[in-house]
Amino acid sequence: MMRAFSGWGRSTLPVAALLVVVLLWGSSYVTIGAFSVSSMPVPTLIFIRFTIGGLCLLIAVCATRGGSTRTELTSGIIFGGVLAVVIGLETWGVFGTTVSNAGVLVSVTILAVPFVERAFGSQRIPRASFLRAGLASGAILLLAGGAITGFTTGDVLIVLSALVRAVQLVLFSKVGNTQGTSSLHISAIQMLTVAAVAGVFGGAYNLPSTLEKLEPGDWARLTYLGVGATAIAFGLQLWASRQIAPSSVALLLAGEPLVASLFAAASGQPFEGVQYIGAAMLFATVIWGTAASFSGERIGPKPDISPKNSAKQPPD
């Protein structure tokens, strides 16, 4: 056990950051569920959420240092475009399926990441990563009640979003791990890019009529989604994804359905039977993955220690 946690100093902050992300995203399901498509169209919800998040990060950028570099701008736009696809598919999918189905199908990301990671790079992925991915997916299935019911178009959209998210996590590690770039700057550009895409696809057009219908409680939920589940969560995810391997990131984020189920149970939804077994399995698998990260198992790409780069350190 001591050997497993020998890399504690290097990995504890990224792991802790991802656990905060899991908590924020898990709680966002209940928050988003409080809206309806008729009162809050999907593009408008995404537009408002990511505009709030992007502006928060933009304020932080202005408070730290000057303008963004060309590399940061390019990376932020690329990541924002990919994230816009993920969020769009996922949000439309959630409105078209059950919470239990969504929780199971999101785990496709965990299964896909090791294969995408292998396709993008030449490094060998440990067999344990594939085993943990399978165990986590099975645990999420049990957490959802042991079955997927009534496969719908919404379910297809969730699966597509999970596959794109797997590519996104690997891109964070490969493209985002560039010397001299700031996660804060990239995250701000990423958020504003998503807001711009949502605005073009109807988010801005429906904004005036939507704002007229909002009540104080709706503004509170939107603020939480924009600041907590967007600015803080996506910023931490990008930063952590540059520190540890994509497969480890995907496994740690597998705790999101567990947190969502706990919040759903707290709001009155039933939680019993095989769901407890699934929760225990998922918790144990995430702990296993966390220990593997602490031990240094495939923690990100190997740093460039050539003379020309040995003195350079990213400003994160």
C-alpha positions as CSV (number, residue, x, y, z in Angstrom):
1,M,0.0,0.0,0.0
2,M,2.8,2.4,0.8
3,R,4.4,1.7,-2.6
4,A,1.0,2.4,-4.3
5,F,0.9,5.9,-2.8
6,S,4.6,6.6,-3.3
7,G,3.7,9.2,-6.0
8,W,1.4,11.1,-3.7
9,G,3.1,14.4,-4.0
10,R,2.9,14.4,-7.8
11,S,-0.7,13.2,-8.2
12,T,-2.7,14.2,-5.2
13,L,-3.6,17.7,-6.4
14,P,-4.9,16.5,-9.9
15,V,-6.8,13.7,-8.3
16,A,-8.3,16.0,-5.7
17,A,-9.3,18.4,-8.5
18,L,-11.0,15.7,-10.4
19,L,-13.0,14.6,-7.3
20,V,-14.2,18.2,-7.0
21,V,-15.2,18.1,-10.7
22,V,-17.1,14.8,-10.0
23,L,-19.0,16.5,-7.1
24,L,-19.9,19.5,-9.2
25,W,-21.0,17.6,-12.3
26,G,-22.9,15.0,-10.3
27,S,-24.9,17.7,-8.6
28,S,-25.6,19.4,-11.9
29,Y,-28.0,16.6,-13.1
30,V,-30.5,17.6,-10.5
31,T,-30.0,21.3,-11.3
32,I,-30.5,20.8,-15.1
33,G,-33.5,18.5,-14.4
34,A,-35.3,21.5,-12.8
35,F,-35.6,23.1,-16.3
36,S,-37.9,21.9,-19.1
37,V,-37.2,22.1,-22.8
38,S,-40.2,24.4,-23.3
39,S,-39.1,27.0,-20.7
40,M,-35.3,26.6,-21.4
41,P,-34.3,25.5,-24.9
42,V,-31.1,23.4,-25.0
43,P,-29.0,25.9,-27.1
44,T,-30.1,28.8,-24.8
45,L,-29.3,26.8,-21.6
46,I,-25.8,26.0,-23.0
47,F,-25.3,29.6,-24.2
48,I,-26.2,31.1,-20.8
49,R,-24.3,28.5,-18.8
50,F,-21.0,28.9,-20.8
51,T,-21.3,32.6,-21.1
52,I,-21.4,32.9,-17.3
53,G,-18.5,30.4,-17.0
54,G,-16.5,32.1,-19.7
55,L,-16.9,35.5,-18.3
56,C,-15.8,34.3,-14.8
57,L,-12.6,32.8,-16.3
58,L,-12.0,35.9,-18.4
59,I,-12.1,38.0,-15.3
60,A,-9.6,35.6,-13.7
61,V,-7.4,35.9,-16.8
62,C,-7.4,39.7,-16.7
63,A,-6.5,39.6,-13.0
64,T,-3.4,37.4,-13.6
65,R,-1.4,38.4,-16.7
66,G,-1.7,39.8,-20.2
67,G,-3.1,38.4,-23.4
68,S,-3.2,34.9,-24.5
69,T,-0.6,33.4,-26.9
70,R,-1.5,32.0,-30.3
71,T,-1.0,28.5,-29.0
72,E,-3.5,29.1,-26.1
73,L,-6.0,30.7,-28.5
74,T,-5.8,27.8,-31.0
75,S,-6.0,25.1,-28.3
76,G,-8.9,26.9,-26.6
77,I,-10.9,27.1,-29.9
78,I,-10.2,23.4,-30.7
79,F,-11.1,22.2,-27.2
80,G,-14.2,24.5,-27.2
81,G,-15.4,23.2,-30.6
82,V,-15.1,19.6,-29.4
83,L,-16.7,20.4,-26.0
84,A,-19.6,22.1,-27.8
85,V,-20.3,18.8,-29.6
86,V,-20.1,16.9,-26.4
87,I,-22.3,19.2,-24.4
88,G,-24.9,19.5,-27.2
89,L,-25.2,15.8,-27.7
90,E,-25.3,15.1,-24.0
91,T,-27.8,17.8,-23.1
92,W,-30.2,16.8,-25.9
93,G,-29.7,13.2,-24.9
94,V,-30.5,13.8,-21.3
95,F,-33.9,15.3,-22.3
96,G,-34.6,12.3,-24.5
97,T,-33.8,9.4,-22.1
98,T,-34.0,8.3,-18.5
99,V,-31.5,9.3,-15.8
100,S,-30.6,5.7,-15.2
101,N,-29.9,5.1,-18.9
102,A,-27.8,8.3,-19.2
103,G,-25.8,7.2,-16.2
104,V,-24.9,3.9,-17.7
105,L,-24.3,5.1,-21.3
106,V,-21.9,7.9,-20.1
107,S,-19.6,5.1,-19.0
108,V,-18.8,4.3,-22.6
109,T,-16.2,7.1,-22.2
110,I,-14.4,5.0,-19.6
111,L,-14.3,2.0,-22.0
112,A,-13.3,4.0,-25.0
113,V,-10.5,6.1,-23.6
114,P,-7.8,3.4,-23.4
115,F,-8.5,2.5,-27.0
116,V,-8.4,6.1,-28.2
117,E,-5.3,6.7,-26.1
118,R,-3.6,3.7,-27.8
119,A,-4.7,5.0,-31.2
120,F,-3.3,8.5,-30.6
121,G,0.1,7.4,-29.2
122,S,2.7,4.7,-29.3
123,Q,2.9,4.1,-25.5
124,R,1.6,0.8,-24.2
125,I,-1.5,1.0,-22.0
126,P,-1.4,-1.3,-19.0
127,R,-3.9,-4.2,-19.0
128,A,-5.1,-3.0,-15.6
129,S,-6.5,0.1,-17.2
130,F,-8.8,-1.9,-19.5
131,L,-9.8,-4.1,-16.5
132,R,-10.7,-1.0,-14.4
133,A,-12.7,0.5,-17.3
134,G,-14.7,-2.7,-17.5
135,L,-15.3,-2.9,-13.8
136,A,-16.4,0.7,-13.6
137,S,-18.8,0.3,-16.5
138,G,-20.3,-2.8,-14.9
139,A,-20.6,-1.0,-11.6
140,I,-22.4,2.0,-13.2
141,L,-24.8,-0.5,-14.8
142,L,-25.7,-1.9,-11.4
143,L,-25.9,1.6,-10.0
144,A,-28.6,2.4,-12.6
145,G,-30.6,-0.7,-11.5
146,G,-29.0,-3.4,-13.5
147,A,-30.5,-2.7,-17.0
148,I,-30.9,-0.3,-19.8
149,T,-34.6,0.3,-20.5
150,G,-36.3,1.4,-23.8
151,F,-33.3,2.4,-26.0
152,T,-34.2,5.7,-27.6
153,T,-32.7,8.4,-29.8
154,G,-31.7,10.2,-26.6
155,D,-29.6,7.1,-25.7
156,V,-27.9,7.2,-29.1
157,L,-27.0,10.8,-28.5
158,I,-25.5,10.0,-25.0
159,V,-23.4,7.3,-26.5
160,L,-22.1,9.6,-29.3
161,S,-21.3,12.3,-26.7
162,A,-19.4,9.7,-24.6
163,L,-17.3,8.7,-27.6
164,V,-16.5,12.3,-28.5
165,R,-15.6,13.0,-24.8
166,A,-13.1,10.1,-24.9
167,V,-11.4,11.8,-27.8
168,Q,-11.6,15.1,-25.9
169,L,-9.8,13.7,-22.8
170,V,-6.9,12.3,-25.0
171,L,-6.7,15.7,-26.8
172,F,-6.4,17.5,-23.4
173,S,-3.4,15.3,-22.6
174,K,-1.7,15.4,-26.1
175,V,-2.4,18.9,-27.4
176,G,-3.0,20.7,-24.1
177,N,0.3,19.5,-22.6
178,T,2.3,22.2,-24.4
179,Q,5.2,24.0,-22.7
180,G,4.5,27.6,-21.7
181,T,0.7,27.5,-22.0
182,S,-1.8,28.4,-19.2
183,S,-4.8,26.1,-18.4
184,L,-6.7,29.2,-17.2
185,H,-6.3,31.0,-20.5
186,I,-7.2,27.9,-22.6
187,S,-10.2,27.2,-20.3
188,A,-11.5,30.8,-20.7
189,I,-11.3,30.6,-24.5
190,Q,-12.8,27.1,-24.5
191,M,-15.8,28.3,-22.5
192,L,-16.4,31.3,-24.7
193,T,-16.1,29.2,-27.8
194,V,-18.8,26.8,-26.6
195,A,-21.0,29.9,-25.8
196,A,-20.4,31.2,-29.3
197,V,-21.3,27.9,-31.0
198,A,-24.5,27.6,-28.9
199,G,-25.4,31.2,-29.7
200,V,-25.1,30.5,-33.5
201,F,-27.3,27.5,-33.2
202,G,-30.2,29.4,-31.6
203,G,-29.1,30.2,-28.1
204,A,-28.8,33.9,-28.7
205,Y,-32.0,34.1,-30.8
206,N,-34.1,32.6,-28.0
207,L,-32.4,34.5,-25.2
208,P,-34.8,37.5,-24.8
209,S,-38.0,35.4,-24.6
210,T,-36.2,32.9,-22.2
211,L,-34.9,35.6,-19.9
212,E,-38.5,37.1,-19.5
213,K,-39.7,33.7,-18.0
214,L,-36.9,33.3,-15.5
215,E,-37.6,33.4,-11.8
216,P,-35.1,34.0,-8.9
217,G,-34.7,30.3,-8.4
218,D,-33.9,29.8,-12.1
219,W,-31.2,32.5,-11.9
220,A,-29.7,30.7,-8.8
221,R,-29.6,27.4,-10.7
222,L,-28.0,29.1,-13.8
223,T,-25.4,30.8,-11.6
224,Y,-24.5,27.5,-10.0
225,L,-24.3,25.8,-13.4
226,G,-22.2,28.6,-14.9
227,V,-19.8,29.2,-12.0
228,G,-19.5,25.9,-10.3
229,A,-20.3,23.2,-12.9
230,T,-18.7,25.1,-15.8
231,A,-16.0,27.6,-14.9
232,I,-14.6,25.8,-11.9
233,A,-15.3,22.2,-13.1
234,F,-14.1,22.5,-16.7
235,G,-11.1,24.6,-15.6
236,L,-10.0,22.0,-13.0
237,Q,-10.6,19.1,-15.5
238,L,-8.4,20.7,-18.2
239,W,-5.6,21.4,-15.6
240,A,-5.8,17.9,-14.1
241,S,-5.9,16.3,-17.6
242,R,-2.5,17.8,-18.3
243,Q,-1.0,16.2,-15.2
244,I,-2.2,12.5,-15.4
245,A,-3.1,10.0,-18.1
246,P,-6.4,10.2,-19.9
247,S,-7.4,6.6,-18.7
248,S,-6.9,7.7,-15.1
249,V,-8.9,10.9,-15.7
250,A,-11.8,8.9,-17.2
251,L,-11.8,6.4,-14.4
252,L,-11.9,9.2,-11.7
253,L,-14.7,10.9,-13.5
254,A,-16.6,7.7,-13.4
255,G,-17.6,8.7,-9.9
256,E,-20.0,11.3,-11.5
257,P,-23.0,8.9,-11.8
258,L,-22.5,7.8,-8.2
259,V,-22.7,11.4,-7.0
260,A,-25.7,12.0,-9.3
261,S,-27.4,9.0,-7.8
262,L,-26.7,10.2,-4.3
263,F,-28.2,13.6,-5.1
264,A,-31.2,12.0,-6.8
265,A,-31.7,9.7,-3.7
266,A,-31.5,12.8,-1.4
267,S,-34.3,14.4,-3.5
268,G,-36.6,11.5,-3.0
269,Q,-35.8,9.0,-5.8
270,P,-35.4,5.3,-4.7
271,F,-31.9,3.9,-4.1
272,E,-31.9,0.2,-3.2
273,G,-30.9,-3.4,-4.1
274,V,-28.2,-3.8,-6.7
275,Q,-27.6,-0.1,-6.7
276,Y,-25.8,-0.4,-3.4
277,I,-23.6,-3.1,-4.9
278,G,-22.9,-1.0,-7.9
279,A,-22.0,2.0,-5.7
280,A,-19.6,-0.1,-3.6
281,M,-17.9,-1.5,-6.8
282,L,-17.6,1.9,-8.4
283,F,-16.1,3.4,-5.2
284,A,-13.6,0.5,-4.9
285,T,-12.6,0.8,-8.6
286,V,-12.1,4.5,-8.4
287,I,-9.9,4.0,-5.3
288,W,-7.9,1.4,-7.2
289,G,-7.4,3.8,-10.1
290,T,-6.4,6.6,-7.7
291,A,-3.8,4.3,-6.1
292,A,-2.5,3.5,-9.5
293,S,-2.1,7.2,-10.3
294,F,-0.3,7.8,-7.0
295,S,2.1,4.9,-7.9
296,G,3.0,6.6,-11.2
297,E,1.2,4.1,-13.5
298,R,1.1,5.9,-16.9
299,I,0.9,9.3,-15.4
300,G,0.8,11.5,-18.5
301,P,3.3,11.8,-21.3
302,K,7.0,11.6,-20.5
303,P,8.4,15.2,-20.1
304,D,10.9,16.5,-22.6
305,I,14.2,16.9,-20.7
306,S,16.3,17.9,-23.6
307,P,18.7,20.9,-23.0
308,K,16.5,23.3,-24.9
309,N,13.5,22.5,-22.8
310,S,15.0,21.6,-19.5
311,A,14.7,25.2,-18.2
312,K,11.1,25.7,-19.4
313,Q,8.2,25.1,-17.1
314,P,4.5,25.6,-17.8
315,P,3.0,28.5,-15.9
316,D,0.3,26.4,-14.3
